[in-house]
């Protein structure tokens, strides 16, 4: 099933968890409009239903890193698929707010697992020369899931079929569960856990020739023989720069403000004068742009480089937010302000989709040494979901309290800080094997390491 001519299926099923993440986070923006009356939601419980998936995601990402290092990438993805199925059925059938919140948390556990494991799994399977593009499939599937959610919301809006909106997620969840059963385990994980022959067998079907397989096995063996570790080792002096870069990128990806657009696009559009139908249709447009530009990112990420794309993204997103802020400050409520908002948010999504969207997911597993890759990616995605939760909970209140102009100006200032963070604290990983990235990390931190990179 994972022979060379079928590698596309391997990466498709590996990234399908991203599509479920995108769908389950995007679909609520439409479903929430119609479940209010059926479940008797007020302002507080509405926010709780939307954000409860992020509470589960924080818990899922904090646990999955250690679990995937212990039990394997494939088993962890299977567990996430089962949680997606349970959560999908539970939310579609929820009789009241309490049950809805409970199963949204279950979905969150699945989201936390998938956002930790899927980028890691793809990164460890992909060859170094195309790892950026293949790892970006996760972000592409996230954007596709969001777009699908928006289309489903629009198609079912007249029927107010919010239960069907939520329940459709079960279909790709089942597809993921059965598909991943036929996928290989990560060869790096197999080698680390004493299954070198099996690791070589899988790599021989994923790489171009035996020499490439032997070189990769040699790199894995060298990296693994030097370091053993767990959560404690994540804070060793030589690993710390990777941890700072990972958690910083994860946290800042959210605080730039992108998910306020994903979650609250209809609310943003209506706040500048659009009707409900136009606002929902506008979200479909944003979702489509997001998918298209992620394809562009896949084409260029291994040529342009990760760091260059992040810096470009910061500059473009900050500019669009400043323009949006200024226009709404001086022309609030006008037709010009409304259309400028649409254009600026569209530009923001275009730039995010070719930069911070895919690049962060690609870089998180790249940054960490093999012995703490699962834990490091888990800690980073935990903070990513924490930032997402903070942003999603505060956006409606801040929008009401200080207005759209001041709010997006705050996000622009955060974007400037993110630019400086990337420039000075994030290293380029383009074109390097995971073991070469680890070796570079050791060399850069020689002052606090011994001859072989171990702390002294």
DRENFITI-223496 format. One record per residue (C-alpha): residue number from 1; x, y, z. Coordinates in nm, 3 decimals. Example, Ala and Ser with C-alpha at 12.3 -4.5 7.8 and 13.67 -1.06 7.14 Angstrom:
DRENFITI-223496
SITE  pos       px       py       pz
SITE    1    1.230   -0.450    0.780
SITE    2    1.367   -0.106    0.714
end
This chain:
DRENFITI-223496
SITE  pos       px       py       pz
SITE    1    0.000    0.000    0.000
SITE    2    0.295    0.231    0.046
SITE    3    0.505    0.132   -0.255
SITE    4    0.670    0.418   -0.441
SITE    5    0.386    0.461   -0.689
SITE    6    0.142    0.485   -0.400
SITE    7    0.327    0.727   -0.178
SITE    8    0.062    0.987   -0.255
SITE    9   -0.190    0.783   -0.057
SITE   10    0.051    0.762    0.232
SITE   11    0.082    1.138    0.256
SITE   12   -0.291    1.187    0.191
SITE   13   -0.399    0.966    0.479
SITE   14   -0.118    1.102    0.695
SITE   15   -0.251    1.454    0.646
SITE   16   -0.623    1.371    0.665
SITE   17   -0.619    1.451    1.036
SITE   18   -0.550    1.810    0.933
SITE   19   -0.870    1.816    0.727
SITE   20   -1.069    1.700    1.028
SITE   21   -0.909    1.969    1.242
SITE   22   -1.004    2.229    0.983
SITE   23   -1.359    2.103    0.942
SITE   24   -1.439    2.070    1.311
SITE   25   -1.303    2.416    1.391
SITE   26   -1.459    2.584    1.087
SITE   27   -1.806    2.424    1.089
SITE   28   -1.901    2.570    1.426
SITE   29   -1.912    2.924    1.280
SITE   30   -2.225    2.827    1.083
SITE   31   -2.374    2.565    1.313
SITE   32   -2.371    2.797    1.614
SITE   33   -2.616    3.030    1.439
SITE   34   -2.884    2.760    1.437
SITE   35   -2.822    2.563    1.756
SITE   36   -2.883    2.864    1.982
SITE   37   -3.259    2.810    2.002
SITE   38   -3.248    2.429    2.011
SITE   39   -2.993    2.417    2.294
SITE   40   -3.096    2.741    2.464
SITE   41   -2.754    2.905    2.435
SITE   42   -2.678    3.244    2.587
SITE   43   -2.372    3.460    2.522
SITE   44   -2.158    3.268    2.772
SITE   45   -2.258    2.916    2.664
SITE   46   -2.223    3.014    2.298
SITE   47   -1.862    3.110    2.362
SITE   48   -1.813    2.792    2.563
SITE   49   -1.940    2.572    2.279
SITE   50   -1.707    2.743    2.031
SITE   51   -1.399    2.740    2.253
SITE   52   -1.442    2.403    2.429
SITE   53   -1.275    2.224    2.137
SITE   54   -0.963    2.427    2.214
SITE   55   -0.970    2.318    2.579
SITE   56   -0.964    1.959    2.460
SITE   57   -0.695    2.043    2.205
SITE   58   -0.469    2.182    2.476
SITE   59   -0.508    1.862    2.676
SITE   60   -0.465    1.640    2.370
SITE   61   -0.147    1.811    2.253
SITE   62    0.003    1.805    2.603
SITE   63   -0.047    1.426    2.627
SITE   64    0.011    1.313    2.271
SITE   65    0.377    1.408    2.246
SITE   66    0.483    1.162    2.516
SITE   67    0.236    0.898    2.396
SITE   68    0.351    0.911    2.034
SITE   69    0.713    0.877    2.143
SITE   70    0.618    0.573    2.352
SITE   71    0.363    0.389    2.137
SITE   72    0.438    0.515    1.786
SITE   73    0.306    0.768    1.538
SITE   74    0.065    0.531    1.363
SITE   75   -0.111    0.411    1.680
SITE   76   -0.150    0.770    1.797
SITE   77   -0.316    0.870    1.468
SITE   78   -0.551    0.570    1.500
SITE   79   -0.645    0.688    1.850
SITE   80   -0.709    1.040    1.716
SITE   81   -0.935    0.901    1.440
SITE   82   -1.144    0.712    1.696
SITE   83   -1.180    1.029    1.903
SITE   84   -1.287    1.221    1.591
SITE   85   -1.559    0.962    1.526
SITE   86   -1.687    0.968    1.885
SITE   87   -1.682    1.347    1.894
SITE   88   -1.857    1.380    1.558
SITE   89   -2.145    1.153    1.658
SITE   90   -2.167    1.310    2.003
SITE   91   -2.195    1.670    1.885
SITE   92   -2.444    1.581    1.611
SITE   93   -2.673    1.407    1.861
SITE   94   -2.618    1.633    2.164
SITE   95   -2.950    1.696    2.344
SITE   96   -2.828    1.989    2.554
SITE   97   -2.545    2.232    2.610
SITE   98   -2.359    2.015    2.860
SITE   99   -2.339    1.717    2.625
SITE  100   -2.242    1.943    2.336
SITE  101   -1.954    2.092    2.534
SITE  102   -1.843    1.745    2.649
SITE  103   -1.818    1.608    2.297
SITE  104   -1.659    1.928    2.165
SITE  105   -1.387    1.862    2.423
SITE  106   -1.357    1.505    2.289
SITE  107   -1.314    1.651    1.942
SITE  108   -1.054    1.881    2.091
SITE  109   -0.859    1.583    2.223
SITE  110   -0.853    1.448    1.868
SITE  111   -0.748    1.786    1.732
SITE  112   -0.467    1.815    1.987
SITE  113   -0.341    1.469    1.897
SITE  114   -0.361    1.523    1.522
SITE  115   -0.192    1.864    1.525
SITE  116    0.097    1.719    1.723
SITE  117    0.136    1.388    1.544
SITE  118    0.046    1.455    1.180
SITE  119    0.320    1.716    1.113
SITE  120    0.569    1.495    1.296
SITE  121    0.463    1.184    1.102
SITE  122    0.484    1.358    0.763
SITE  123    0.816    1.518    0.851
SITE  124    0.973    1.185    0.946
SITE  125    0.846    1.007    0.633
SITE  126    0.940    1.273    0.378
SITE  127    1.280    1.298    0.205
SITE  128    1.474    1.612    0.300
SITE  129    1.462    1.772   -0.047
SITE  130    1.081    1.778   -0.047
SITE  131    1.003    1.766    0.326
SITE  132    0.868    2.121    0.330
SITE  133    0.620    2.056    0.050
SITE  134    0.506    1.720    0.185
SITE  135    0.480    1.844    0.543
SITE  136    0.277    2.138    0.413
SITE  137    0.009    1.889    0.314
SITE  138   -0.107    1.910    0.675
SITE  139   -0.180    2.281    0.639
SITE  140   -0.335    2.225    0.295
SITE  141   -0.572    1.969    0.446
SITE  142   -0.653    2.207    0.734
SITE  143   -0.749    2.480    0.486
SITE  144   -0.946    2.230    0.276
SITE  145   -1.132    2.118    0.588
SITE  146   -1.217    2.478    0.675
SITE  147   -1.339    2.547    0.319
SITE  148   -1.549    2.231    0.321
SITE  149   -1.704    2.340    0.651
SITE  150   -1.792    2.680    0.505
SITE  151   -1.948    2.523    0.196
SITE  152   -2.149    2.278    0.406
SITE  153   -2.264    2.564    0.630
SITE  154   -2.379    2.762    0.327
SITE  155   -2.552    2.463    0.165
SITE  156   -2.742    2.366    0.480
SITE  157   -2.810    2.716    0.611
SITE  158   -3.164    2.741    0.468
SITE  159   -3.257    2.409    0.632
SITE  160   -3.089    2.517    0.958
SITE  161   -2.953    2.159    0.971
SITE  162   -2.681    2.219    1.227
SITE  163   -2.677    1.856    1.343
SITE  164   -2.599    1.740    0.990
SITE  165   -2.330    2.009    0.960
SITE  166   -2.155    1.861    1.263
SITE  167   -2.225    1.497    1.182
SITE  168   -2.071    1.506    0.833
SITE  169   -1.730    1.508    1.003
SITE  170   -1.778    1.140    1.090
SITE  171   -1.730    1.039    0.724
SITE  172   -1.366    1.155    0.684
SITE  173   -1.299    1.036    1.039
SITE  174   -1.390    0.679    0.940
SITE  175   -1.186    0.719    0.622
SITE  176   -0.884    0.823    0.829
SITE  177   -0.926    0.530    1.068
SITE  178   -0.932    0.266    0.796
SITE  179   -0.678    0.439    0.573
SITE  180   -0.411    0.475    0.839
SITE  181   -0.429    0.102    0.914
SITE  182   -0.256    0.040    0.580
SITE  183    0.010    0.309    0.629
SITE  184    0.363    0.239    0.761
SITE  185    0.498    0.339    1.100
SITE  186    0.760    0.615    1.104
SITE  187    1.095    0.452    1.022
SITE  188    1.270    0.685    1.265
SITE  189    1.042    0.575    1.548
SITE  190    1.097    0.210    1.456
SITE  191    1.474    0.251    1.456
SITE  192    1.474    0.429    1.792
SITE  193    1.267    0.142    1.936
SITE  194    1.495   -0.136    1.819
SITE  195    1.326   -0.228    1.489
SITE  196    1.607   -0.135    1.252
SITE  197    1.524   -0.400    0.990
SITE  198    1.163   -0.285    0.968
SITE  199    1.278    0.078    0.945
SITE  200    1.511   -0.008    0.654
SITE  201    1.234   -0.199    0.478
SITE  202    0.999    0.101    0.494
SITE  203    1.267    0.350    0.390
SITE  204    1.360    0.133    0.092
SITE  205    1.004    0.179   -0.035
SITE  206    1.001    0.553    0.029
SITE  207    1.346    0.656   -0.102
SITE  208    1.503    0.651   -0.448
SITE  209    1.788    0.409   -0.387
SITE  210    1.968    0.190   -0.137
SITE  211    2.249    0.442   -0.089
SITE  212    1.998    0.707    0.021
SITE  213    1.844    0.457    0.263
SITE  214    2.180    0.365    0.416
SITE  215    2.279    0.732    0.456
SITE  216    1.952    0.814    0.628
SITE  217    1.977    0.513    0.859
SITE  218    2.334    0.615    0.944
SITE  219    2.221    0.968    1.032
SITE  220    1.936    0.837    1.247
SITE  221    2.168    0.594    1.425
SITE  222    2.424    0.863    1.497
SITE  223    2.167    1.108    1.632
SITE  224    1.997    0.847    1.848
SITE  225    2.320    0.705    1.994
SITE  226    2.417    1.044    2.131
SITE  227    2.106    1.141    2.321
SITE  228    1.832    0.974    2.522
SITE  229    1.567    1.181    2.683
SITE  230    1.221    1.290    2.780
SITE  231    1.054    1.603    2.910
SITE  232    1.349    1.697    3.132
SITE  233    1.591    1.686    2.837
SITE  234    1.370    1.931    2.648
SITE  235    1.511    2.204    2.876
SITE  236    1.878    2.116    2.836
SITE  237    2.086    2.422    2.736
SITE  238    2.165    2.295    2.387
SITE  239    1.799    2.205    2.318
SITE  240    1.657    2.525    2.467
SITE  241    1.695    2.739    2.150
SITE  242    1.482    2.488    1.960
SITE  243    1.221    2.500    2.237
SITE  244    1.214    2.880    2.234
SITE  245    1.179    2.887    1.855
SITE  246    0.909    2.618    1.857
SITE  247    0.687    2.760    2.128
SITE  248    0.739    3.115    1.999
SITE  249    0.632    3.027    1.645
SITE  250    0.331    2.831    1.772
SITE  251    0.212    3.105    2.007
SITE  252    0.272    3.391    1.764
SITE  253    0.094    3.212    1.479
SITE  254   -0.225    3.255    1.679
SITE  255   -0.160    3.602    1.820
SITE  256   -0.109    3.748    1.476
SITE  257   -0.489    3.714    1.464
SITE  258   -0.556    3.466    1.186
SITE  259   -0.812    3.252    1.369
SITE  260   -1.023    3.556    1.450
SITE  261   -1.077    3.566    1.074
SITE  262   -1.150    3.192    1.052
SITE  263   -1.385    3.176    1.353
SITE  264   -1.547    3.516    1.338
SITE  265   -1.538    3.616    0.971
SITE  266   -1.920    3.644    0.951
SITE  267   -1.923    3.858    1.267
SITE  268   -1.646    4.079    1.127
SITE  269   -1.828    4.124    0.797
SITE  270   -2.160    4.206    0.963
SITE  271   -1.985    4.455    1.193
SITE  272   -1.883    4.659    0.887
SITE  273   -2.229    4.653    0.727
SITE  274   -2.277    4.326    0.538
SITE  275   -2.592    4.117    0.573
SITE  276   -2.590    3.761    0.712
SITE  277   -2.603    3.586    0.374
SITE  278   -2.329    3.802    0.228
SITE  279   -2.119    3.746    0.539
SITE  280   -2.149    3.366    0.519
SITE  281   -2.073    3.372    0.146
SITE  282   -1.769    3.590    0.223
SITE  283   -1.632    3.318    0.448
SITE  284   -1.654    3.069    0.160
SITE  285   -1.443    3.308   -0.047
SITE  286   -1.186    3.337    0.231
SITE  287   -1.174    2.958    0.266
SITE  288   -1.122    2.913   -0.110
SITE  289   -0.838    3.166   -0.116
SITE  290   -0.680    2.990    0.181
SITE  291   -0.674    2.656   -0.004
SITE  292   -0.545    2.800   -0.333
SITE  293   -0.259    2.990   -0.171
SITE  294   -0.156    2.689    0.035
SITE  295   -0.097    2.511   -0.296
SITE  296    0.136    2.798   -0.384
SITE  297    0.318    2.752   -0.054
SITE  298    0.372    2.383   -0.128
SITE  299    0.534    2.479   -0.459
SITE  300    0.776    2.733   -0.314
SITE  301    0.855    2.637    0.046
SITE  302    1.149    2.411   -0.040
SITE  303    1.292    2.669   -0.281
SITE  304    1.241    2.997   -0.097
SITE  305    1.300    2.867    0.255
SITE  306    1.106    2.871    0.580
SITE  307    1.253    3.180    0.742
SITE  308    1.221    3.400    0.432
SITE  309    0.853    3.309    0.399
SITE  310    0.788    3.386    0.766
SITE  311    0.949    3.730    0.738
SITE  312    0.762    3.806    0.416
SITE  313    0.440    3.695    0.579
SITE  314    0.488    3.920    0.879
SITE  315    0.549    4.224    0.660
SITE  316    0.246    4.161    0.441
SITE  317    0.005    4.076    0.723
SITE  318    0.109    4.378    0.930
SITE  319    0.055    4.605    0.629
SITE  320   -0.293    4.467    0.560
SITE  321   -0.393    4.502    0.928
SITE  322   -0.270    4.861    0.944
SITE  323   -0.465    4.956    0.631
SITE  324   -0.775    4.784    0.770
SITE  325   -0.737    4.965    1.100
SITE  326   -0.686    5.311    0.947
SITE  327   -0.977    5.283    0.702
SITE  328   -1.220    5.166    0.969
SITE  329   -1.104    5.439    1.206
SITE  330   -1.177    5.723    0.963
SITE  331   -1.452    5.575    0.745
SITE  332   -1.633    5.342    0.985
SITE  333   -1.973    5.224    0.860
SITE  334   -1.916    5.337    0.502
SITE  335   -1.929    5.122    0.192
SITE  336   -1.562    5.195    0.137
SITE  337   -1.475    5.064    0.484
SITE  338   -1.678    4.749    0.424
SITE  339   -1.510    4.661    0.097
SITE  340   -1.168    4.759    0.227
SITE  341   -1.225    4.516    0.513
SITE  342   -1.305    4.238    0.267
SITE  343   -0.995    4.317    0.059
SITE  344   -0.763    4.347    0.360
SITE  345   -0.887    4.027    0.522
SITE  346   -0.853    3.850    0.188
SITE  347   -0.497    3.983    0.149
SITE  348   -0.419    3.875    0.505
SITE  349   -0.537    3.521    0.430
SITE  350   -0.342    3.510    0.102
SITE  351   -0.019    3.605    0.278
SITE  352   -0.084    3.385    0.583
SITE  353   -0.157    3.087    0.358
SITE  354    0.183    3.109    0.185
SITE  355    0.380    3.182    0.502
SITE  356    0.283    3.139    0.867
SITE  357    0.005    2.890    0.793
SITE  358    0.210    2.604    0.644
SITE  359    0.560    2.705    0.757
SITE  360    0.492    2.680    1.130
SITE  361    0.348    2.328    1.095
SITE  362    0.648    2.228    0.883
SITE  363    0.906    2.371    1.122
SITE  364    0.774    2.250    1.458
SITE  365    0.887    1.888    1.419
SITE  366    1.197    1.994    1.225
SITE  367    1.334    2.205    1.508
SITE  368    1.359    1.936    1.775
SITE  369    1.617    1.656    1.817
SITE  370    1.487    1.304    1.760
SITE  371    1.488    1.204    2.128
SITE  372    1.247    1.485    2.224
SITE  373    1.073    1.545    1.890
SITE  374    0.734    1.417    2.002
SITE  375    0.745    1.597    2.336
SITE  376    0.880    1.920    2.186
SITE  377    0.617    1.923    1.913
SITE  378    0.351    1.847    2.176
SITE  379    0.458    2.134    2.402
SITE  380    0.463    2.372    2.105
SITE  381    0.118    2.271    1.981
SITE  382   -0.014    2.293    2.336
SITE  383    0.086    2.660    2.339
SITE  384   -0.052    2.703    1.988
SITE  385   -0.393    2.588    2.107
SITE  386   -0.357    2.796    2.423
SITE  387   -0.301    3.105    2.209
SITE  388   -0.593    3.004    1.990
SITE  389   -0.817    2.973    2.297
SITE  390   -0.713    3.314    2.431
SITE  391   -0.770    3.482    2.095
SITE  392   -1.107    3.316    2.030
SITE  393   -1.238    3.400    2.377
SITE  394   -1.118    3.762    2.379
SITE  395   -1.200    3.864    2.022
SITE  396   -1.577    3.922    2.063
SITE  397   -1.532    4.116    2.387
SITE  398   -1.244    4.324    2.250
SITE  399   -1.432    4.392    1.926
SITE  400   -1.724    4.524    2.130
SITE  401   -1.507    4.720    2.376
SITE  402   -1.246    4.887    2.155
SITE  403   -1.376    4.845    1.801
SITE  404   -1.239    4.675    1.492
SITE  405   -0.987    4.950    1.417
SITE  406   -0.805    4.938    1.751
SITE  407   -0.825    4.559    1.771
SITE  408   -0.657    4.493    1.439
SITE  409   -0.397    4.758    1.517
SITE  410   -0.305    4.552    1.826
SITE  411   -0.265    4.245    1.606
SITE  412   -0.041    4.449    1.374
SITE  413    0.187    4.544    1.664
SITE  414    0.211    4.175    1.760
SITE  415    0.303    4.104    1.398
SITE  416    0.598    4.343    1.423
SITE  417    0.715    4.159    1.734
SITE  418    0.681    3.829    1.547
SITE  419    0.900    3.964    1.266
SITE  420    1.179    4.044    1.514
SITE  421    1.140    3.707    1.682
SITE  422    1.183    3.521    1.353
SITE  423    1.474    3.736    1.241
SITE  424    1.682    3.681    1.554
SITE  425    1.565    3.354    1.713
SITE  426    1.457    3.121    1.432
SITE  427    1.705    2.931    1.214
SITE  428    1.657    2.816    0.855
SITE  429    1.590    2.444    0.805
SITE  430    1.543    2.427    0.427
SITE  431    1.726    2.146    0.248
SITE  432    1.864    1.980    0.561
SITE  433    1.789    1.635    0.694
SITE  434    1.637    1.617    1.040
SITE  435    1.969    1.486    1.169
SITE  436    2.161    1.772    1.005
SITE  437    1.928    2.020    1.174
SITE  438    1.999    1.852    1.506
SITE  439    2.375    1.863    1.446
SITE  440    2.355    2.234    1.357
SITE  441    2.169    2.294    1.683
SITE  442    2.452    2.132    1.876
SITE  443    2.719    2.332    1.691
SITE  444    2.544    2.663    1.754
SITE  445    2.536    2.594    2.125
SITE  446    2.892    2.471    2.172
SITE  447    2.946    2.703    2.467
SITE  448    2.711    2.499    2.682
SITE  449    2.780    2.153    2.539
SITE  450    3.053    1.894    2.542
SITE  451    3.234    1.758    2.239
SITE  452    2.943    1.540    2.133
SITE  453    2.670    1.796    2.203
SITE  454    2.581    1.672    2.550
SITE  455    2.538    1.921    2.827
SITE  456    2.817    1.969    3.076
end
